[in-house]
Amino acid sequence: MNDETWQEVFDIAEIESVDEMNDLIFKVSSFLISDRQLLSKWISGVQQGFATFYIQSKRLNCDAKELELLKEFFASRIETLQLRIKELLNEKEDYAAMHESDSSIKEHLITRMNELDKQVMEKTTELLFQKKKNGELEKFKREFN
């Protein structure tokens, strides 16, 4: 064990499982068993690390719960907004249909108004023609009498 370097003993970058961590702790403790003072410092460091880990884990757990509540809130808010968007799109379609209907009615009314204007012009022309004819007949009647 003495021919190993500190980097080999303390290489935690490669650890990915609980068993690997246990093996590393065993290697370190085996390496330090010969020096009680160094072992005592190491145990104190492990205890401090565990205490820090515990407190930070607890905080992370609280933060995770708060984030879960936020996630639920935002999911609910997004769902509400999606429903509102759907309502607005339906309203838009309704207004577009009404506009199309109004445009069709307007076109129909313009066409009808043009037809009626044409009839008015025809009737006005007929009326003028009839007045002229009546005037001529009145003149003829006066001359004849």
Residue pairs with C-beta under 8 A, 6 or more apart in sequence:
1 27
1 30
1 31
4 31
9 24
9 27
9 28
9 31
10 24
10 28
11 24
12 21
12 24
14 20
15 21
15 24
25 46
28 42
29 39
29 42
32 38
32 39
32 42
33 39
